[in-house]
Amino acid sequence: MKPKRLLFLAGGLLICYAGSYLAFRATHTEVWCRDDKSYVIFPGRVSYYTFRPLSYLDARLTGMRFHIGPHQ
C-alpha cells in the first residue's frame, strides 16, 4: 500500500472516530440535578474505553464530565 493512500485511510478513520464520538456525546449527555452540571453517560465499559482518549481532550477543552452508568 502506498504511503499516501495509507495516510488518507488513517485520516479518514480518525475523522470517523471523532464524528462517532461527537454523535455519542450529543445523544448521551445529561444534566445531573445534584450539581446542575452536564455529564456524558457511558452505558458500559466498552463505550467508555472506546471513547476514553477523546473524552480526555473533551474534558480539557470544554470542562465536560463523564460517568459510567446512570447517576444514582
Secondary structure, 3 states (H helix, E strand, C coil): CCHHHHHHHHHHHHHHHHHHHHHHHHHCEEEECCCCEEEEEECCHHHHHHHHHHHHHHHHHHCCEEEECCCC
